[in-house]
Amino acid sequence: MTSQQTPRDAAHRYADAGWPVFPCRPGTKEPATEHGYLDAAVDHAQVDRWWRRHPDANVAIATGAPGPDVLDVDRKHGKSGYPALRQVQQAGLIPPPNAAIRTPSGGAHLYYQGTDQRNGAIPARALDFRAAGGYVVAPPSLSAERGRRYEVISHQPVAATVSWPAIRELLDPQPQRPAAPRRPDRDPGDTVERLARWLETRPEGNRNFPLFYAAKVAASQGLLDGAARDQLIEASLRSGLRGGEREARRTLASGERAARQDGATRPFVTGPEREAS
C-alpha cells in the first residue's frame, strides 16, 4: 500500500491482496459504478476496464471480509475523533493496524483484518467503523473539495482484528433493551418460494439488486439455508442475470451481509426500496 502510484496501479495492488475494489468519480467518494460496493472486484481485467473508462477515478475498497475492516477517525464539523481513539487505545481495545492512512480532512483510517461485523458509527465521538456492507476511499485518491490526497502513514504486515461492539460499549454504552417478542411460526418454504417467483418476473436490466434484496429479506428472517440459496440463485439465472452463477453467489452473499448489518426482521411485501444513505 503506497500513495506514490496512480489509482489504477493502487487498485491492482489492492486486488492482488484479495481486497475487492471499484472506482469512484474523480475527486469524490461517489461510486462510478451502478451498484457501488456491490460491484467491487479483484479481477484485474475488470479493474483495467474501469480505469480505461475513468482514468482519473478514485479507488475505493469494499470493507468487511475478504476486504479490510477500517476504523475511521473523523475531523469535521468542529469535532475530532482523536480523543476517542486515545481512550480506546488506553483501554487496550485496538492493536497496531495493518495500515494507517491520513485522510484529506486530517483524520485517519486504521486498517485491520476483515471480519463479518456490521458498519457502525458514534457521531458524538467522531468515530466510524466500516466493515460488511461498506467501503472506504483509499490512497492515492484525491479529495477535490480539500485539494488533498489519502496518504499512507504506516504499513506493517499484521493480521489483527478489532471488536466494534467492544469499542461502542466503551464509548457509547446503550441501555438494556427488553427482549423482542417471539415471532409467530412461518412456513420458510412459502416465503422463499414467493421470493423466487418474484425474482423470475424481474424485467430486463438490473437483476443484481433484486437478488440482493431477496437474499437480504430471506437472511433477515433466518430462512437463508443452503436449499434457499440455491433456489434464489436458480430463479435469478432463469430470469437472465448476467455474470452466471459466480456473480449470483457474490450478489447473494452481499445481501446476506446487509441483513446482518441491519439486524432487523423485515417482511417481504411487494418489492425492494433502496434505503436512504
Secondary structure, 3 states (H helix, E strand, C coil): CCCCCCHHHHHHHHHHCCCCEEEECCCCCCECCCCHHHHCECCHHHHHHHHHHCCCCEEEEECCCCCCEEEEECEECCEECHHHHHHHHHCCCCCCCCEEEECCCCCEEEEECCCCCECEEEHHHCEEEECECCEEEECCCEECCCCEECEEEEECCCCCCCCHHHHHHHHCCCCCCCCCCCCCCCCHHHHHHHHHHHHHCCCCCCCHHHHHHHHHHHHHCCCCCHHHHHHHHHHHHHCCCCCHHHHHHHHHHHHHHHHHHHCCCCCCCCCCCCCCC
